Amino acid sequence: MLQSFFKEKYGIPLEEIKRRHAYADSKFIQVQGMDVHYRDVGEGPVLILLHGMFSSLHTWEEWIDTLKEDFRVIALDAPNYGLTGAHPKGMFKHIYSDFLNDFTDALGISECMLAGNSLGGWMSWEFAGRYPEKVKKVILIDSAGFLFVTPWLLISLALPGATFLSQTVKYPKAAFWAVIKDVYGDRSKVKKEKVDLYYDLSMREGNRAASARVVHYIRNIGGFRTGYMKNMNQPTLIMWGKKDRWIPLRHVKSFMKKIRNSESVIYDDAGHMPMEEIPEISVKDAREFLLRP
């Protein structure tokens, strides 16, 4: 009863969040018991964009506007985030790579390219390693994959009882300002509209608890199963913001050591999300890589 009271008091109804943040071209498709939110624009080779933890497909807006001229660009709200919401089975082994396999099958996609940021990078390299026949090229942007000192927000979500508390208390919006400023290299670029977006999507019923479950799962298995990278032969571009305060720059070398056909580009003034913070520069590099024969 108490939990239901807090959800009703502090949550934002899904239809209201859709009204505020869905796009005119937003689409929804049933996959694994979820109404998956995605955008599908442009024509050409398929490029799937995968966002990071606490984020959504909105992080790719500027990239989509550019890349839709050359590619069929599909961006989606991954399970446990955005308008898609919590996975009905919680967290489990291969949750995201198996989801991507089912998602691409549902859309009739037999081959694609991938670009993933942070948690979306994990989704990308695991999918490319487990289903190599489906993936032609990969871009990893400040990708999760190796052990690092956990940011304060992730530490708080990994604490005992965090899953329950995360859905029964009201998040202060000031905390979202702090988090987003932490993932930008230039904190002055963080705008109110961006904070409002992240806040609203986190207040979708189930998303806060789902985010905590993701962190708990990664903690409990001791990180990520990097062995799948040895199966990757796809050309891979590793993008990294030098001012990333979440995942350190030294991980670029770790990825390049594991992924044999890889190269890198470093952005001196960017943080954890170059595609959002410096979209014009990062998308230019991405486009050149993706169009390369």
C-alpha positions in Angstrom: 0.0 0.0 0.0 2.8 2.4 0.9 4.7 1.7 -2.2 1.6 2.2 -4.4 1.0 5.6 -2.6 4.5 6.9 -3.4 4.3 5.7 -7.0 1.0 7.5 -7.6 2.3 10.6 -5.8 5.7 11.0 -7.5 5.4 9.1 -10.8 4.5 10.8 -14.1 1.9 9.0 -16.1 3.2 7.4 -19.3 0.8 9.2 -21.5 1.9 12.5 -20.1 5.6 11.6 -20.7 4.7 10.6 -24.3 2.9 13.9 -24.8 6.0 15.8 -23.6 8.8 13.8 -25.2 7.6 11.5 -28.0 8.5 12.6 -31.5 6.1 13.1 -34.4 7.8 10.0 -36.0 8.0 7.9 -32.8 7.0 4.3 -33.3 6.3 1.4 -30.9 6.7 -2.3 -31.5 6.0 -5.3 -29.2 9.2 -7.2 -28.3 9.7 -9.5 -25.4 6.6 -8.2 -23.7 7.5 -4.5 -24.0 6.1 -1.7 -26.1 9.5 -0.6 -27.4 9.8 3.0 -28.4 12.0 3.8 -31.4 12.5 6.1 -34.4 13.2 4.8 -37.9 14.2 7.4 -40.4 16.1 7.7 -43.7 17.1 5.1 -46.3 20.2 3.0 -46.9 22.3 0.7 -44.8 20.8 0.1 -41.3 22.4 1.9 -38.4 21.1 1.2 -34.9 21.9 3.8 -32.1 22.0 2.6 -28.5 22.0 5.0 -25.6 23.6 4.8 -22.2 22.4 4.3 -18.6 19.6 6.7 -17.5 19.4 8.0 -21.1 17.1 7.5 -24.1 17.0 7.8 -27.9 16.8 11.5 -27.4 20.5 11.6 -26.9 21.0 11.0 -30.7 18.9 13.9 -32.1 21.7 15.7 -33.8 23.3 12.5 -35.1 20.0 11.4 -36.6 19.5 14.7 -38.4 22.8 14.2 -40.2 23.0 10.4 -40.7 19.5 10.0 -42.0 20.8 11.4 -45.3 23.0 8.3 -45.9 21.5 5.6 -43.7 18.3 4.1 -42.4 18.8 5.2 -38.8 17.0 3.4 -36.0 17.3 4.7 -32.4 15.5 3.1 -29.6 14.8 3.3 -25.9 16.5 0.2 -24.5 14.7 -2.0 -22.0 14.6 -0.4 -18.5 14.8 3.1 -19.9 12.9 5.8 -21.6 9.4 5.2 -22.9 10.1 1.5 -23.3 10.3 1.0 -19.6 11.2 -1.9 -17.4 11.8 -5.4 -18.8 9.1 -7.7 -17.5 11.8 -10.3 -16.5 14.1 -7.9 -14.8 17.8 -8.3 -15.5 19.4 -11.5 -16.7 22.3 -12.9 -18.7 22.3 -11.7 -22.3 19.3 -9.4 -21.7 20.4 -6.8 -24.2 22.1 -8.9 -26.9 19.1 -11.2 -27.1 16.7 -8.3 -27.1 18.6 -6.7 -30.0 18.4 -10.0 -31.9 14.6 -10.2 -31.4 14.2 -6.5 -32.1 16.1 -6.7 -35.4 14.1 -9.8 -36.4 10.9 -8.0 -35.6 11.9 -5.3 -38.0 13.2 -7.7 -40.7 16.8 -6.5 -40.3 19.4 -9.2 -41.3 22.4 -6.9 -41.2 23.2 -3.6 -39.5 25.8 -1.3 -38.1 25.8 -0.3 -34.4 26.8 2.8 -32.4 26.5 2.6 -28.7 27.4 5.0 -25.8 28.3 3.8 -22.3 25.8 1.0 -21.5 24.8 1.1 -25.1 28.4 0.3 -25.9 28.2 -2.9 -23.9 25.0 -3.8 -25.8 26.8 -3.2 -29.1 30.0 -5.2 -28.5 28.1 -8.1 -26.9 25.6 -8.2 -29.7 28.4 -8.0 -32.3 30.3 -10.8 -30.6 27.3 -13.1 -30.1 25.6 -12.4 -33.5 28.5 -11.4 -35.8 26.6 -12.3 -38.9 24.2 -9.5 -38.2 26.7 -6.7 -37.5 28.8 -5.1 -40.2 30.5 -2.2 -38.3 30.6 -0.9 -34.7 31.1 2.4 -33.0 31.8 2.4 -29.3 31.5 5.8 -27.5 32.9 5.9 -24.0 31.7 2.4 -23.8 31.2 0.2 -20.7 33.2 -3.0 -20.7 36.1 -2.9 -18.1 36.3 -2.2 -14.4 36.4 1.4 -13.3 35.8 3.4 -10.1 32.1 3.7 -9.9 30.5 7.2 -9.9 28.6 8.2 -6.8 25.2 7.7 -8.5 25.9 4.1 -9.3 27.3 3.5 -5.8 24.0 4.8 -4.4 21.9 2.5 -6.7 24.0 -0.5 -5.7 23.3 -0.1 -2.0 20.9 -2.6 -0.2 17.3 -1.5 -0.6 18.1 0.8 -3.5 15.7 -0.9 -5.8 12.7 -0.3 -3.5 13.8 3.2 -2.4 14.5 4.4 -5.9 10.8 3.9 -6.8 9.3 5.2 -3.6 11.1 8.5 -3.1 11.0 11.7 -5.2 14.3 12.4 -6.9 15.4 16.0 -6.4 15.8 17.7 -9.8 19.1 19.2 -8.4 20.5 15.7 -8.5 19.9 15.5 -12.2 21.7 18.8 -12.8 24.7 17.3 -10.9 24.7 14.1 -12.8 24.4 15.6 -16.3 27.0 18.2 -15.5 29.2 15.3 -14.4 29.0 13.6 -17.8 29.7 16.7 -19.8 33.2 17.9 -20.3 32.0 21.5 -20.5 29.4 21.9 -17.7 28.2 25.2 -19.1 26.6 23.3 -22.0 24.0 21.6 -19.8 20.6 23.3 -20.4 17.4 23.2 -18.4 15.5 21.4 -21.2 18.0 18.5 -21.1 17.6 18.2 -17.4 13.8 18.2 -17.6 13.9 15.4 -20.2 16.1 13.2 -18.1 14.0 13.9 -15.0 10.7 13.2 -16.7 11.9 9.9 -18.2 13.2 8.7 -14.9 9.8 9.4 -13.3 8.1 6.9 -15.6 6.7 4.2 -13.4 9.2 1.4 -13.1 12.2 3.1 -14.6 13.9 4.1 -11.3 13.7 0.5 -9.9 14.8 -0.9 -13.3 17.8 1.4 -13.4 18.8 0.1 -9.9 18.4 -3.5 -11.1 20.8 -2.9 -14.0 23.4 -1.6 -11.6 22.8 -4.4 -9.1 23.2 -7.0 -12.0 26.5 -5.5 -13.2 27.8 -5.4 -9.7 26.8 -9.0 -8.9 28.5 -10.5 -12.0 31.6 -8.4 -11.3 31.4 -6.3 -14.4 31.1 -7.5 -18.0 31.8 -10.6 -20.0 34.5 -9.2 -22.3 35.3 -12.6 -23.8 32.7 -11.9 -26.5 35.0 -9.2 -28.0 37.4 -11.9 -29.3 34.6 -12.9 -31.7 34.5 -9.4 -33.2 36.1 -9.0 -36.7 34.0 -6.0 -37.6 35.7 -2.7 -38.2 35.3 -0.8 -34.9 35.7 2.9 -34.1 36.3 3.7 -30.5 35.3 7.3 -29.7 36.2 8.8 -26.3 35.9 12.1 -24.5 39.2 12.9 -22.8 37.3 14.6 -19.9 35.1 11.6 -19.2 34.7 11.5 -15.4 32.8 8.2 -15.4 34.9 5.8 -17.5 38.6 6.7 -17.8 40.4 7.3 -21.1 42.8 4.3 -20.4 39.9 2.0 -21.4 40.5 3.0 -25.1 43.7 0.9 -25.0 41.8 -2.0 -23.3 39.2 -2.1 -26.1 41.8 -1.8 -28.9 43.7 -4.7 -27.3 40.6 -6.9 -27.2 39.0 -5.9 -30.6 41.5 -6.7 -33.3 40.1 -4.5 -36.1 39.7 -1.3 -34.2 40.8 2.4 -34.3 40.2 5.3 -32.0 39.5 9.0 -31.9 39.8 11.2 -28.8 38.0 14.4 -28.1 40.0 16.7 -25.9 37.1 18.9 -24.7 34.3 16.3 -24.4 33.1 14.2 -21.5 31.2 10.9 -21.3 28.7 11.7 -24.1 30.4 13.2 -27.2 27.5 12.5 -29.4 25.4 14.7 -27.2 27.9 17.3 -26.1 29.8 17.8 -29.4 27.4 16.3 -32.0 28.7 18.2 -35.0 32.3 17.0 -34.6 31.5 13.5 -33.4 28.9 12.7 -36.1 31.3 13.9 -38.8 33.8 11.3 -37.7 31.1 8.6 -37.3 29.8 9.3 -40.8 33.2 9.1 -42.4 33.9 5.8 -40.7 30.5 4.3 -41.5 30.7 5.3 -45.2 34.2 3.9 -45.6 34.3 0.8 -47.9 
